[in-house]
């Protein structure tokens, strides 16, 4: 049975940690789904790990739709949420609805993720939710704002910034977001925000006290060249694949 946003809320309400990972294609989505992951995010991080860009900014709506379709085909149980790419939702609530509706209608996603929590963004979130589109918020280090933030740096490190993040989180909750990603913020800030909210938080580099955890799967499996400082890969899959290909190449060249 496919999970819904109610499952995420129920996990939060009962203190059951939520497991979330990114997915970019059919086969990996199948494996993650069968492994019991609660939420699969078709993250715009695929711009970097799948397409080779230096930031998430270049990925297009059409590219994200294609990847989302593949993940949806592979996921039978997990809740599938898709990132709205940079430039596709910030202009107005109407623009956001036009883009978000395509991910539900054309790709089969069950919701979308947007970054930031300004009053204008909260208005957009409310606009989407009122029209039947579940929204996952994203605060802290928001990669689409990497140039404004001055790089991939930890956020909410001062009391003033932490307070502002808390107020922004409450604003997104009031707007109807079903959960929030909290990225690369101090552990104690994430714990405080999680305690203040009635909705779930998914931490990524935000300590152990969120309602659950989310990571870029390529980082978790040791496939990327440079992992964020808060990631501890569980495998060195890059080396394992390299060794397997070297072995195969030797077998081919020796006609064995």
N, C-alpha and C positions, 0 to 999 in steps of 0.2 A: 504494500500500500504506500503510495507516494506521500511524503511528509509535506506539511504546510507550515505557514507562519505560526499557526496555533501550537505546533510541536515545539517551536523555538521558545515561545512564551511559557509553555508548560514546563519545559526543562528549566528555564530561569526560575519560575515560581517554586519548583520543587528542589532547587539546588543541585540539579543534574548538569554537570559541565557539558557544554555544546562543542562538538568537534566540527570544524569548518576548514576546508582547503580550497585552493584554486584548481580549476580544471581547464584544459585548453583543447582537448580532442577526445574522440569517441572511446578509444581503447583505455586510456587512462581514466576517463570518467567511469567506465564500467568497473575498473579495479577499485577505485575509491568508493563507488556506490556499494559494491559488494562487501567492502571492508567496514561498512557501517557509519561512514561519514554522514553527519546530519545535514550539512549545507555545503553545496558546491558553488563557488563563486567563479564565474567566467570573468576574471579580472582583467582590467586594461594593462596589468603587469605583463600580459602576453606580448605587448608591444616590445618589451625588453627581452623576455625569455624565449619567445617563439619567433619574433620578427627581427630581433637584433638592434632595435633602437636604443638610444642612451637614456631616454625617458619614456613615460607612458603617453606623452602628448601626441605623437604622430598617428596612432591607430585610428582608423575610420569607423564609422557606423557600420558600413557594409562588411568590413573585416570582422568586427565584433559580432555581427549577426551570423556570419558564417561559422565562427567558432562556437557560438552559443547553440546553434542548430546541432552541431556535432556532439556537444556535451549532453544536450537534452536527449538525443538518441541513445546515449550510453547510460543514462541515469534512470533507473526504474523506481528508486526509493527516495533519494536525497532531494531536498529542496534546492532548486537551481535559480540562482540570482545572477543577473548580468550587470556589469558596469556600464554606465552611460559614458561614452568617451568625451574627452575634452572638446568643448565647442558645440556640443549637440544638445545642451539643455540649459545653459546659463542665461541665455538671452531673455527668456520669458517663460512663465508656466506653460503657455500654449506650445512653445517650442519643445519643452521637456515632455509634454504629453504626446506630441506627435512622434518624438523619438522613442519614448518608453513604450508606447502602444505597439510599435513595430516589434519590439523584443518579445512581448507577450503573444501577439497575433501571428507573427511570421516565424519566430524562432522557438516558441513554446516555453520561454522562461516564466517563472512564477512571480517574479518581482525584479526590481532594478536597484542599483546602488548609485548614490550621488555623493559628491564630496562637498564639505563645507557646511556651515550652519548660520550664515548671516540671516538677518530678517528676510531678505529677498529669497534666499534659498529655503527658509522655513515656509514661506508662502508657496514656493514651488512644490515642496513636499506635501503640503496640505492639499494643493490643487490635484496632485496625482492621486493621493490616497482617497480623496472625495470621489474620484472617478474610477476607483476600483483597482488601482495599481499599488501593490505593496512596495514600500520603500525602505531600504537599508541605508542608514546614514553612515558618514565616515568623518571622524574628527581627529585632531592631533596632527601628525604628519600626513598631509594630503598631497600625494605625489603629483597631481595635476597642477598644484600651485608651487612646484619645486623652485621655480625661478623667483617667485615672490618670497618664498621662505629662505632663499639663499642656500639651497642644497637640501640633501636628505638628512636633516638635523633633528635631534630630539626637540619636542615642543613642550609647552606648558611647564617650564622649569622654574618660573618665578611664581610667587603667591598670586600676583595680579593675573598672570596668564592662566594659571590653574583655575582661578575663580571665573575668568571669562569662558574657559572651556566648559566648566560646569553649567554656567548659564546657557551656553549654546546647546549643550546636550539636553537640558530641560526644554529649551525652545523646540528642538527637533522632536522630542517626545510629545509635546503638546500638539505639534503639527501632524502627528500620526505615524511617525517612523516606527516600524515594528521591532527594530534593534539598531544598535550602533557599533561600528568598528572604531576602536580606539587604537591608534597606531603611534608607536615610538614616543610614549609619554612616561613620566616617572611612575613607578609602581604604586606609590601612595596616592597619587592623583587619580589613577585609574580605579583604585579601590574605593576612593571617596565618591567618585562619579557613579560607579556601579551601585554603591549603597544608596545614593540619592534617587536613582531611577527606578521606575516600575517595569521598564523594558530591559531586554538582555543587552549585554555588552560583549563584543568579541575582541579580545586583545591580540595585538600583533606587536611584540616588543613593548608590552604594557604591564608585564608582571602577571602573577598567578591568581589575582583576585577578581578578574573579570568573570562574566557568566560562562565564557568559553574562550577558545583560542582559534585563531585562523593564521595560516601561513601560506606563502607561495610554495606550491608543491615542489617545484624545481629546486628551490632552496633547501627544503626539508630532505630531499633525496640526494643532495650533493651534486646536482647537475650544473649549477651555475659557477662561473669563474670567481665571483666575489659575492659572498653572502652578507646580508646586513649583520651588524655586530650582535644583534639579539637572537640570531638563529643558530641553533646547534644541529647540524645535519645528522640524521639517523643512519645514513648510508653515504658511501662515496661511490655513487652509481656511475659518475663520470669515468672514474678509473676502471670500474668493473666493465663498462661497455668498451672502453679503449682496449683493455686486455682481451676481451672476447673477440673484437675485430682483428686484433693482431694475430691471435691464434687462428682464426678463420683464414686470414690472408696467408699465413704460413702453410696451412693445409692446402689451400688452392695452389700456391706456387710450388709446392712439393708434389702436386698431383695425388695427394693422399685423400 
